[in-house]
Amino acid sequence: RDFINYFWGFQVTAYLTWLMAGEAGLIILKACFLLVCTFFVLKILLEDNRIRDAKFLQLFIFAVIIGILCARGLALRPHLASYAMIPTFIYILAYREKLYFLLPLLTAVWVNLHGIEYVVGGLICGSYFLSRLINFDGNTKPLIWIALCLPAMMLNPNGLNVLLTPFILDPDLNRFISEMGHPKAEARLSLREGISTQTLVLILLGFVLASGLLVVKQFHTHLAPILIAIGGLILLLMAGRFIWEWTLLSVPLVAVGLRYWHGPGYRLSGVAILTGMFFLLTVTYWPSLRHGLHHHPLDLESLPHGTTAFIQKQKLKGSYAVAPSYAGYTEFALQDVKIHLDMQFPPFTSLDFQELNVAMLSTNGLKAYVSKHSPDMLGVRKS
């Protein structure tokens, strides 16, 4: 099947990194994306002031955002490129007019790393463009640089077709991929499991709503942060998968709101609360680092390593039906074998996913699947 590969640039970047530096290089690459993201998030929260001038609430919100990002940032996926670009664009547009000339270049980079998120980039640039237009000061150069991001978005192998990417996803994916469903409003806090992501999201949501009420009276002055936050909220209501975009898009509005209730600077109670939060965040995510797919070095027991090694040793070729969550690994390890199916949507649909899932669970489903696709090999979970 033909499909629009909107993250080819990220694939190339990750592969070249792996060729040159192996697994350690991929970890460094992931850390770099998150470092860029958190650096500009902090700069926005501090409104481009020095960290020594930070107030407790600014650092508290920063800790909350780090916790939310960690829930997604442990995996090296194209989304990390967008998480780095979102606060970068906001920071430049809000505080660095002299760097506006970089925006079209960064747009071209972003659309090739993770093209489907051009909608988010358009929301950010459009909001600041409209804000500058309404509060026009006679300087047209910033407007021109922002407007040039639109043609720069077309500088990708798919050209105008990249505009279609947000609209070609299967609407039934939420039945198979949990993150495509609607977010759950629940809070959990314990010393054993740490702070749940939903709890952190609810904390941030409270600050976002409070900030919105505080700045609405100065709507024209703070138009861009308000529009960006509204756009982020719409994304969040569409699917839980957009929790991280919403988090980052809410930062400029929260930063403005924090002007009204900074709170004290560094005090013993504040430092104790921050220390406790980081401890609970560590408890939350440490098990994911020690075991499973995020384990370093790679935990082969969490993958179908034995089966894959057998296929390699026997030099088997042909088509191989395997659980989608393992297909990425098997595609990488068995380059002469055609895998069905991985977790790329598109080219695959929820019907493809359902066919293979039923084949793994029922006799009749397996018969129907084999009759239709005739796989040469079939990988089935032990339990």
Secondary structure, 3 states (H helix, E strand, C coil): CCCCCCCHHHHHHHHHHHHHHHHHHHHHHHHHHHHHHHHHHHHHHCCCCCHHHCCHHHHHHHHHHHHHHHHHHCCCCCHHHHHHHHHHHHHHHHHCHHHCCHHHHHHHHHHHHCHHHHHHHHHHHHHHHHHHHHCCCCCCHHHHHHHCHHHHCCCCCCHHHHHHHHHCCCCCHHHCCHHHCCCCCCCCEECCCEECHHHHHHHHHHHHHHHHHHHHHHCCCCHHHHHHHHHHHHHHHHCHHHHHHHHHHHHHHHHHHCCCCCCCCCCHHHHHHHHHHHHHHHHHHHHHHHCHHHCCCCCHHHCCHHHHHHHHHHCCCEEEECCHHHHHHHHHHCCCEEEECCCCCCCCCHHHHHHHHHHHHCHHHHHHHHHHHCCCEECCCCC
